[in-house]
Amino acid sequence: MPRNRNVPQRQGQHGALPHQNDDVQTQTHLTLSFQSPLPPAELLSQYEHIHNGTIDIIIRWTEEESKHRRMLEEREQLHRHQIEMRAAIRSTRGLYLGFIIAVIGFGVALWLGLEGQVWVAGFISVADLATLAGVFVFGSGLRARSTQAGAEKEQ
């Protein structure tokens, strides 16, 4: 049976107690449940009838609870944003440093090549390329693992 907002769901259990003097006694247990921060209006009016001011107390409690939940969600969203910004800054810094290292490495290789040290220049060029490729592959693997761990954590 689908549940509607503010519509109480009723479940009842009926059972007979042991016979006493050939009279059957029945005990009834009624449970109400609903999916909403506030009980249905019918139930609220019954609470108000029992104790004046109950509706105001329940509404104030509901407002405070909603405000608290929104504050927690905003805090979590801000925290995620800060983590993403730090990751973006680290990534950008890594790209700049990688570019600088590559330019210096190829500059040294070019200078050595012009000075007649062709084998050393070739070795430095290959080492420079291999180092950059290795760092890129290693960094991509770290990002993939951290993304996968984050996705598993959210589930």
Backbone as a chain_set.jsonl record, in Angstrom:
{"seq": "MPRNRNVPQRQGQHGALPHQNDDVQTQTHLTLSFQSPLPPAELLSQYEHIHNGTIDIIIRWTEEESKHRRMLEEREQLHRHQIEMRAAIRSTRGLYLGFIIAVIGFGVALWLGLEGQVWVAGFISVADLATLAGVFVFGSGLRARSTQAGAEKEQ", "coords": {"N": [[0.845, -1.167, 0.0], [0.799, 2.153, -1.015], [2.405, 4.912, 0.55], [1.137, 8.012, 1.531], [1.835, 11.476, 1.929], [1.29, 12.918, 5.096], [-0.848, 11.268, 5.625], [-2.18, 9.061, 7.825], [-0.905, 5.812, 8.483], [-2.357, 2.844, 9.316], [-2.045, 0.153, 11.505], [-3.217, -2.762, 12.853], [-3.53, -5.03, 15.598], [-5.154, -7.783, 16.733], [-6.103, -9.778, 19.39], [-7.108, -12.542, 21.334], [-7.517, -12.824, 24.789], [-6.877, -15.249, 27.387], [-9.683, -17.324, 28.291], [-11.905, -16.222, 30.768], [-14.131, -16.993, 33.092], [-15.944, -17.727, 31.098], [-16.123, -15.464, 29.561], [-15.011, -13.522, 26.857], [-12.194, -11.622, 26.385], [-10.893, -8.887, 24.621], [-7.986, -7.477, 23.325], [-6.825, -4.548, 21.874], [-4.449, -3.127, 19.758], [-3.248, -0.198, 18.427], [-1.391, 1.376, 15.954], [-0.057, 4.331, 14.721], [1.456, 5.788, 11.899], [3.28, 8.131, 9.907], [4.517, 9.953, 7.055], [5.974, 12.692, 7.277], [7.048, 15.877, 8.459], [5.234, 16.951, 10.19], [2.437, 15.849, 12.135], [-0.788, 14.579, 10.938], [-3.507, 16.93, 10.435], [-5.817, 16.294, 11.861], [-4.852, 14.743, 13.986], [-3.162, 16.624, 15.177], [-5.051, 18.486, 16.106], [-6.263, 16.951, 18.064], [-4.145, 16.676, 19.883], [-3.873, 19.35, 20.611], [-6.283, 19.73, 21.878], [-5.927, 18.21, 24.156], [-3.751, 19.468, 25.428], [-3.224, 22.833, 25.625], [-1.438, 24.834, 23.297], [0.177, 22.935, 22.201], [0.322, 22.581, 19.416], [1.797, 24.841, 18.595], [4.237, 24.26, 19.837], [5.014, 21.876, 18.525], [5.177, 22.758, 15.85], [7.189, 24.728, 16.088], [9.31, 23.08, 16.907], [9.553, 21.518, 14.593], [10.298, 23.458, 12.702], [12.785, 24.26, 13.776], [14.196, 21.858, 13.58], [14.247, 21.501, 10.776], [15.711, 23.764, 10.027], [18.139, 23.2, 11.266], [18.88, 20.848, 9.866], [19.181, 21.895, 7.262], [21.348, 23.62, 7.735], [23.374, 21.768, 8.368], [23.549, 20.42, 5.894], [24.383, 22.527, 4.231], [26.865, 23.076, 5.376], [28.21, 20.671, 4.842], [28.194, 20.765, 2.05], [29.776, 23.052, 1.607], [32.177, 22.131, 2.659], [32.799, 20.04, 0.847], [33.122, 21.602, -1.459], [35.384, 23.116, -0.755], [37.308, 21.071, -0.611], [37.323, 20.244, -3.294], [38.264, 22.599, -4.5], [40.853, 22.801, -3.397], [41.977, 20.506, -4.521], [41.87, 21.195, -7.236], [43.624, 23.368, -7.276], [46.032, 22.122, -6.527], [46.322, 20.428, -8.72], [46.582, 22.23, -10.857], [48.919, 23.563, -10.06], [50.693, 21.435, -10.225], [50.675, 20.99, -12.999], [51.865, 23.376, -13.943], [54.423, 23.214, -12.724], [55.331, 20.844, -13.9], [55.487, 21.668, -16.572], [57.493, 23.63, -16.379], [59.681, 22.059, -15.533], [59.907, 20.39, -17.767], [60.576, 22.242, -19.8], [63.025, 23.211, -18.823], [64.513, 20.814, -18.804], [64.497, 20.103, -21.568], [65.736, 22.372, -22.532], [68.313, 22.177, -21.406], [69.091, 19.827, -22.694], [69.057, 20.692, -25.354], [71.08, 22.657, -25.277], [73.284, 21.037, -24.552], [73.305, 19.421, -26.837], [73.967, 21.294, -28.819], [76.5, 21.864, -27.98], [77.849, 19.659, -28.727], [77.534, 17.298, -27.343], [75.867, 14.969, -28.066], [74.867, 12.382, -27.39], [74.498, 12.537, -24.612], [72.678, 14.634, -24.545], [70.551, 13.432, -25.899], [69.97, 11.362, -24.081], [69.14, 12.859, -21.815], [66.886, 14.139, -22.897], [65.191, 11.921, -23.435], [64.971, 10.908, -20.83], [63.725, 13.064, -19.615], [61.233, 13.142, -20.971], [60.282, 10.553, -20.285], [60.106, 10.76, -17.497], [58.136, 12.765, -17.214], [55.959, 11.467, -18.45], [55.707, 9.248, -16.736], [55.061, 10.498, -14.265], [52.62, 11.637, -15.01], [51.047, 9.326, -15.568], [51.14, 8.045, -13.06], [49.917, 10.016, -11.446], [47.379, 10.072, -12.658], [46.469, 7.516, -12.001], [46.341, 7.75, -9.186], [44.335, 9.717, -8.95], [42.169, 8.337, -10.073], [41.866, 6.228, -8.237], [41.261, 7.681, -5.886], [38.882, 8.904, -6.643], [37.271, 6.673, -7.029], [37.274, 5.647, -4.412], [35.979, 7.739, -3.112], [33.45, 7.581, -4.311], [32.622, 5.068, -3.399], [32.491, 5.599, -0.7], [30.337, 7.37, -0.502], [28.21, 5.692, -1.017]], "CA": [[0.0, 0.0, 0.0], [1.674, 3.315, -1.077], [2.232, 5.87, 1.646], [0.933, 9.398, 1.121], [2.245, 12.424, 2.958], [0.298, 13.353, 6.073], [-1.961, 10.33, 5.748], [-1.718, 8.047, 8.768], [-0.972, 4.407, 8.122], [-2.832, 2.15, 10.508], [-1.807, -1.26, 11.614], [-3.882, -3.227, 14.071], [-3.348, -6.404, 15.999], [-6.227, -8.201, 17.622], [-5.846, -11.092, 19.949], [-7.992, -12.89, 22.44], [-6.868, -13.248, 26.018], [-7.455, -16.513, 27.856], [-11.065, -17.266, 28.783], [-12.119, -16.057, 32.195], [-15.567, -17.083, 33.388], [-16.619, -17.82, 29.806], [-16.156, -14.157, 28.886], [-13.847, -13.32, 25.995], [-11.685, -10.254, 26.439], [-10.096, -8.575, 23.439], [-7.056, -6.367, 23.478], [-6.545, -3.946, 20.579], [-3.265, -2.271, 19.719], [-3.312, 0.623, 17.226], [-0.166, 2.123, 15.712], [-0.156, 5.311, 13.634], [2.727, 6.295, 11.381], [3.083, 9.003, 8.755], [5.768, 10.456, 6.506], [5.924, 14.139, 7.201], [7.554, 16.427, 9.714], [4.094, 17.243, 11.058], [1.341, 14.87, 12.113], [-1.968, 15.067, 10.23], [-4.244, 17.985, 11.137], [-6.754, 15.656, 12.789], [-4.091, 14.357, 15.17], [-2.723, 17.865, 15.819], [-6.169, 19.075, 16.856], [-6.456, 16.14, 19.269], [-3.087, 17.073, 20.813], [-4.209, 20.693, 21.104], [-7.423, 19.568, 22.798], [-5.394, 17.671, 25.408], [-2.89, 20.468, 26.061], [-3.163, 24.056, 24.817], [-0.103, 25.254, 22.885], [0.928, 21.809, 21.644], [0.568, 22.814, 17.984], [2.913, 25.784, 18.489], [5.464, 23.557, 20.224], [5.367, 20.929, 17.461], [5.591, 23.531, 14.67], [8.49, 25.337, 16.392], [10.286, 21.986, 16.875], [9.738, 21.137, 13.191], [11.072, 24.52, 12.059], [14.164, 24.179, 14.269], [14.798, 20.65, 12.998], [14.493, 21.784, 9.357], [16.794, 24.741, 9.97], [19.361, 22.469, 11.63], [19.211, 19.958, 8.754], [19.699, 22.724, 6.166], [22.663, 24.099, 8.132], [24.306, 20.652, 8.209], [23.734, 20.187, 4.46], [25.19, 23.628, 3.698], [28.225, 22.88, 5.872], [28.788, 19.563, 4.082], [28.413, 21.233, 0.685], [30.926, 23.956, 1.667], [33.369, 21.29, 2.861], [33.092, 19.398, -0.438], [33.614, 22.637, -2.376], [36.751, 23.43, -0.357], [38.151, 19.945, -1.017], [37.451, 20.307, -4.75], [39.112, 23.75, -4.84], [42.237, 22.439, -3.078], [42.421, 19.534, -5.531], [42.08, 21.929, -8.488], [44.839, 24.171, -7.114], [47.173, 21.19, -6.592], [46.435, 19.943, -10.094], [47.114, 23.335, -11.67], [50.311, 23.761, -9.652], [51.45, 20.321, -10.796], [50.84, 21.229, -14.443], [52.859, 24.432, -14.136], [55.744, 22.696, -12.368], [55.702, 19.894, -14.947], [55.882, 22.437, -17.761], [58.789, 24.264, -16.101], [60.697, 21.002, -15.546], [60.084, 19.951, -19.159], [61.297, 23.284, -20.538], [64.419, 23.218, -18.358], [65.145, 19.58, -19.29], [64.747, 20.188, -23.013], [66.723, 23.446, -22.729], [69.636, 21.605, -21.122], [69.376, 18.873, -23.77], [69.377, 21.494, -26.54], [72.391, 23.264, -25.055], [74.286, 19.972, -24.664], [73.351, 19.019, -28.242], [74.71, 22.321, -29.549], [77.896, 21.789, -27.527], [78.448, 18.463, -29.277], [77.262, 16.148, -26.476], [74.618, 14.478, -28.646], [74.354, 11.228, -26.635], [74.018, 13.026, -23.308], [71.472, 15.415, -24.841], [69.488, 12.466, -26.198], [69.603, 10.691, -22.837], [68.381, 13.81, -20.988], [65.577, 14.327, -23.541], [64.388, 10.721, -23.193], [64.695, 10.852, -19.386], [62.75, 14.121, -19.337], [59.938, 12.658, -21.464], [59.866, 9.394, -19.495], [59.713, 11.251, -16.17], [56.845, 13.445, -17.347], [54.939, 10.455, -18.724], [55.521, 8.47, -15.509], [54.325, 11.313, -13.292], [51.246, 11.759, -15.496], [50.365, 8.043, -15.373], [51.018, 7.852, -11.615], [48.896, 10.962, -10.969], [46.069, 9.626, -13.148], [46.082, 6.362, -11.184], [45.94, 8.247, -7.871], [43.033, 10.378, -9.072], [41.146, 7.313, -10.308], [41.631, 5.52, -6.969], [40.596, 8.558, -4.928], [37.507, 9.076, -7.122], [36.559, 5.419, -6.746], [37.092, 5.568, -2.964], [34.937, 8.716, -2.77], [32.149, 7.053, -4.752], [32.251, 3.988, -2.49], [32.191, 6.197, 0.602], [29.003, 7.956, -0.575], [27.182, 4.648, -1.092]], "C": [[0.898, 1.24, 0.0], [1.376, 4.279, 0.063], [2.099, 7.274, 1.072], [1.387, 10.292, 2.251], [1.055, 12.802, 3.817], [-0.922, 12.443, 6.165], [-1.508, 9.22, 6.684], [-1.889, 6.65, 8.194], [-1.353, 3.647, 9.389], [-2.54, 0.666, 10.405], [-2.48, -1.717, 12.9], [-3.581, -4.68, 14.33], [-4.477, -6.731, 16.976], [-5.885, -9.579, 18.144], [-6.773, -11.342, 21.126], [-7.15, -13.318, 23.621], [-7.502, -14.558, 26.472], [-8.862, -16.305, 28.422], [-11.076, -17.123, 30.297], [-13.617, -16.013, 32.423], [-16.393, -17.045, 32.111], [-16.818, -16.47, 29.13], [-14.884, -14.023, 28.056], [-13.463, -11.855, 26.089], [-10.776, -10.038, 25.229], [-9.227, -7.368, 23.734], [-6.725, -5.849, 22.087], [-5.35, -3.007, 20.713], [-3.29, -1.523, 18.392], [-2.025, 1.437, 17.122], [-0.389, 3.049, 14.531], [1.258, 5.696, 13.207], [2.426, 7.133, 10.146], [4.442, 9.524, 8.316], [5.654, 11.95, 6.276], [6.523, 14.669, 8.487], [6.423, 16.709, 10.709], [3.07, 16.118, 11.008], [0.153, 15.431, 11.323], [-2.749, 16.075, 11.092], [-5.199, 17.405, 12.175], [-6.044, 15.281, 14.102], [-3.588, 15.588, 15.92], [-3.845, 18.486, 16.647], [-6.466, 18.27, 18.117], [-5.392, 16.479, 20.317], [-3.42, 18.424, 21.442], [-5.357, 20.624, 22.107], [-6.931, 19.065, 24.164], [-4.58, 18.728, 26.152], [-2.781, 21.678, 25.142], [-1.714, 24.424, 24.521], [0.731, 24.135, 22.264], [1.244, 22.028, 20.175], [1.749, 23.76, 17.802], [4.243, 25.114, 18.826], [5.928, 22.64, 19.099], [5.847, 21.674, 16.219], [6.955, 24.168, 14.901], [9.595, 24.268, 16.338], [10.596, 21.588, 15.429], [10.568, 22.183, 12.449], [12.537, 24.473, 12.483], [14.887, 22.979, 13.666], [15.143, 20.876, 11.522], [15.661, 22.75, 9.193], [18.142, 24.06, 10.269], [19.816, 21.56, 10.486], [19.79, 20.744, 7.582], [21.11, 23.234, 6.471], [23.708, 22.992, 7.963], [24.58, 20.373, 6.73], [24.588, 21.276, 3.829], [26.642, 23.483, 4.126], [28.928, 21.765, 5.095], [29.094, 19.992, 2.649], [29.618, 22.178, 0.622], [32.219, 23.156, 1.821], [33.773, 20.591, 1.56], [33.681, 20.396, -1.43], [35.065, 22.994, -2.044], [37.716, 22.32, -0.775], [38.384, 19.971, -2.527], [38.363, 21.462, -5.174], [40.583, 23.445, -4.554], [42.794, 21.468, -4.115], [42.705, 20.236, -6.857], [43.359, 22.761, -8.426], [46.076, 23.279, -7.204], [47.4, 20.706, -8.024], [47.048, 21.01, -10.991], [48.58, 23.581, -11.342], [51.192, 22.66, -10.241], [51.677, 20.488, -12.286], [51.904, 22.286, -14.712], [54.27, 23.931, -13.833], [56.231, 21.684, -13.407], [56.16, 20.598, -16.206], [57.262, 23.058, -17.563], [59.914, 23.228, -16.155], [60.967, 20.536, -16.979], [60.882, 20.971, -19.957], [62.764, 23.318, -20.129], [65.153, 21.987, -18.898], [65.458, 19.647, -20.772], [65.735, 21.31, -23.346], [68.14, 22.948, -22.487], [70.041, 20.645, -22.238], [69.762, 19.622, -25.047], [70.767, 22.094, -26.416], [73.505, 22.223, -25.197], [74.42, 19.488, -26.118], [74.136, 20.0, -29.082], [76.191, 22.332, -29.173], [78.589, 20.513, -28.013], [78.246, 17.217, -28.437], [75.921, 15.523, -26.877], [74.032, 13.328, -27.824], [73.798, 11.656, -25.277], [72.729, 13.81, -23.512], [70.299, 14.486, -25.14], [69.011, 11.754, -24.945], [68.745, 11.609, -21.955], [66.991, 14.044, -21.576], [64.66, 13.138, -23.265], [64.021, 10.615, -21.716], [63.63, 11.882, -19.007], [61.347, 13.677, -19.766], [59.404, 11.494, -20.622], [59.398, 9.817, -18.104], [58.354, 11.924, -16.226], [55.716, 12.438, -17.589], [54.656, 9.628, -17.472], [54.739, 9.225, -14.461], [52.864, 11.452, -13.721], [50.463, 10.474, -15.236], [50.138, 7.784, -13.889], [49.923, 8.756, -11.041], [47.503, 10.572, -11.422], [45.569, 8.439, -12.345], [45.636, 6.78, -9.798], [44.567, 8.904, -7.919], [41.918, 9.367, -9.26], [40.834, 6.565, -9.021], [40.9, 6.403, -5.972], [39.149, 8.822, -5.347], [36.681, 7.841, -6.816], [36.307, 5.295, -5.249], [36.016, 6.548, -2.508], [33.553, 8.225, -3.157], [31.69, 5.92, -3.834], [31.853, 4.527, -1.141], [30.778, 6.778, 0.616], [27.895, 6.919, -0.59], [26.952, 4.045, 0.222]], "O": [[1.699, 1.393, 0.922], [0.228, 4.433, 0.481], [2.883, 7.667, 0.209], [1.326, 9.898, 3.416], [-0.055, 12.984, 3.315], [-1.937, 12.837, 6.741], [-0.553, 8.507, 6.376], [-2.873, 6.346, 7.519], [-0.71, 3.811, 10.426], [-2.755, 0.025, 9.376], [-2.306, -1.083, 13.941], [-3.4, -5.468, 13.402], [-4.701, -5.999, 17.94], [-5.426, -10.441, 17.395], [-7.164, -10.407, 21.825], [-6.192, -14.078, 23.478], [-8.566, -14.929, 25.977], [-9.179, -15.245, 28.962], [-10.349, -17.817, 31.008], [-14.289, -15.08, 31.984], [-17.434, -16.391, 32.064], [-17.621, -16.364, 28.203], [-13.799, -14.377, 28.518], [-14.291, -10.964, 25.9], [-9.989, -10.913, 24.868], [-9.673, -6.378, 24.313], [-6.379, -6.635, 21.206], [-5.257, -2.21, 21.647], [-3.347, -2.151, 17.335], [-1.619, 2.101, 18.076], [-0.849, 2.623, 13.472], [2.139, 5.902, 14.041], [1.453, 6.888, 9.433], [5.397, 9.538, 9.093], [5.277, 12.399, 5.194], [6.508, 13.979, 9.506], [6.637, 16.706, 11.921], [2.862, 15.507, 9.961], [0.097, 16.634, 11.067], [-2.653, 16.064, 12.319], [-5.365, 17.976, 13.253], [-6.585, 15.485, 15.189], [-3.583, 15.607, 17.151], [-3.613, 18.958, 17.76], [-6.876, 18.836, 19.13], [-5.699, 16.561, 21.506], [-3.268, 18.615, 22.649], [-5.387, 21.383, 23.076], [-7.466, 19.455, 25.202], [-4.706, 18.867, 27.369], [-2.303, 21.565, 24.013], [-0.858, 24.334, 25.401], [1.866, 24.365, 21.847], [2.341, 21.689, 19.731], [2.61, 23.52, 16.955], [5.256, 25.372, 18.176], [7.111, 22.629, 18.757], [6.826, 21.263, 15.597], [7.798, 24.152, 14.004], [10.674, 24.51, 15.798], [11.752, 21.35, 15.079], [11.442, 21.834, 11.656], [13.43, 24.628, 11.651], [16.054, 23.077, 13.285], [16.218, 20.481, 11.071], [16.504, 22.566, 8.315], [19.144, 24.321, 9.604], [21.005, 21.509, 10.172], [20.773, 20.32, 6.973], [21.964, 23.278, 5.586], [24.807, 23.249, 7.47], [25.723, 20.116, 6.353], [25.431, 20.984, 2.981], [27.552, 23.736, 3.336], [30.098, 21.895, 4.733], [30.132, 19.626, 2.097], [30.401, 22.109, -0.325], [33.23, 23.466, 1.191], [34.953, 20.554, 1.214], [34.624, 20.077, -2.154], [35.885, 23.156, -2.948], [38.819, 22.602, -1.241], [39.503, 19.749, -2.99], [39.151, 21.315, -6.108], [41.458, 23.78, -5.352], [43.944, 21.593, -4.535], [43.68, 19.906, -7.532], [44.094, 22.849, -9.41], [47.052, 23.627, -7.869], [48.539, 20.593, -8.477], [47.936, 20.719, -11.792], [49.394, 23.785, -12.243], [52.303, 22.925, -10.7], [52.752, 20.164, -12.79], [52.743, 22.12, -15.597], [55.202, 24.191, -14.594], [57.412, 21.671, -13.754], [57.123, 20.169, -16.841], [58.101, 23.019, -18.463], [60.967, 23.475, -16.742], [62.117, 20.313, -17.358], [61.776, 20.596, -20.715], [63.646, 23.438, -20.979], [66.276, 22.096, -19.39], [66.559, 19.291, -21.193], [66.481, 21.216, -24.32], [69.055, 23.249, -23.253], [71.191, 20.645, -22.678], [70.696, 19.222, -25.742], [71.55, 22.04, -27.364], [74.521, 22.461, -25.851], [75.522, 19.182, -26.572], [74.892, 19.594, -29.964], [77.033, 22.763, -29.961], [79.772, 20.306, -27.744], [78.756, 16.157, -28.801], [74.961, 15.551, -26.108], [72.825, 13.3, -27.585], [72.743, 11.181, -24.854], [71.787, 13.666, -22.732], [69.18, 14.728, -24.686], [67.811, 11.558, -24.751], [67.733, 11.17, -21.41], [66.016, 14.137, -20.83], [63.496, 13.315, -22.906], [62.886, 10.273, -21.383], [62.751, 11.612, -18.189], [60.388, 13.822, -19.008], [58.221, 11.455, -20.287], [58.408, 9.294, -17.593], [57.506, 11.676, -15.369], [54.643, 12.55, -16.996], [53.498, 9.336, -17.172], [53.846, 8.661, -13.829], [51.966, 11.391, -12.881], [49.338, 10.525, -14.739], [49.055, 7.348, -13.499], [49.099, 8.307, -10.244], [46.542, 10.719, -10.666], [44.38, 8.355, -12.037], [44.664, 6.238, -9.273], [43.734, 8.68, -7.041], [40.842, 9.51, -8.679], [39.669, 6.291, -8.733], [40.003, 5.927, -5.276], [38.277, 8.952, -4.488], [35.529, 7.943, -6.394], [35.221, 4.876, -4.849], [35.227, 6.231, -1.618], [32.59, 8.427, -2.418], [30.504, 5.82, -3.522], [30.964, 3.973, -0.493], [30.088, 6.691, 1.632], [26.761, 7.22, -0.219], [26.12, 3.148, 0.353]]}, "num_chains": 1, "name": "protein.A"}
